[in-house]
Amino acid sequence: MELPRKHKYANRVKILKYVKAGEKWRFANVVAKSGKLVRDHVLISGMDELRSLV
């Protein structure tokens, strides 16, 4: 008899930040370098941009 397999989960998570881009608010991916999060940096249209906390 074979035991049921345990659930496998992803090794990482996607971290989003709510920022104002132009006149609209949107969620943007947080930048990670060398496995660490870069504070106040997000990806907007594939470009690394500095966005401070609001």
C-alpha positions as CSV (number, residue, x, y, z in Angstrom):
1,M,0.0,0.0,0.0
2,E,1.4,3.4,-1.0
3,L,1.0,6.4,1.3
4,P,-0.4,9.7,-0.2
5,R,2.3,12.3,-1.1
6,K,2.7,15.4,1.0
7,H,2.0,18.7,-0.7
8,K,5.0,20.5,-2.1
9,Y,5.2,24.2,-2.0
10,A,7.2,26.8,-3.9
11,N,10.6,27.8,-2.6
12,R,9.9,31.5,-3.1
13,V,7.1,34.0,-2.9
14,K,6.2,37.0,-5.0
15,I,6.4,40.3,-3.1
16,L,4.4,43.2,-4.4
17,K,4.3,46.9,-3.4
18,Y,1.4,49.3,-4.0
19,V,2.9,52.4,-5.7
20,K,1.7,55.4,-7.6
21,A,2.9,55.2,-11.2
22,G,2.0,58.4,-13.1
23,E,-1.6,59.2,-12.1
24,K,-2.6,55.6,-11.2
25,W,-1.9,53.4,-8.2
26,R,-0.8,49.8,-9.1
27,F,1.0,46.8,-7.7
28,A,4.7,46.5,-8.7
29,N,7.2,43.7,-8.1
30,V,9.8,44.4,-5.4
31,V,13.5,44.2,-6.7
32,A,15.7,41.5,-5.2
33,K,19.5,41.5,-5.7
34,S,21.8,38.8,-4.4
35,G,18.8,37.1,-2.8
36,K,17.9,40.1,-0.7
37,L,15.2,42.7,-1.1
38,V,16.3,46.2,-2.2
39,R,14.4,48.7,-0.1
40,D,12.2,51.1,-2.0
41,H,13.0,49.7,-5.4
42,V,10.3,48.2,-7.7
43,L,10.0,47.0,-11.3
44,I,7.8,49.1,-13.5
45,S,7.7,48.1,-17.2
46,G,10.8,46.0,-16.6
47,M,12.8,49.0,-15.3
48,D,14.2,49.3,-11.7
49,E,12.7,52.4,-10.2
50,L,13.0,54.0,-6.8
51,R,9.7,54.5,-5.0
52,S,9.5,55.7,-1.5
53,L,6.9,54.7,1.0
54,V,3.7,56.7,1.0
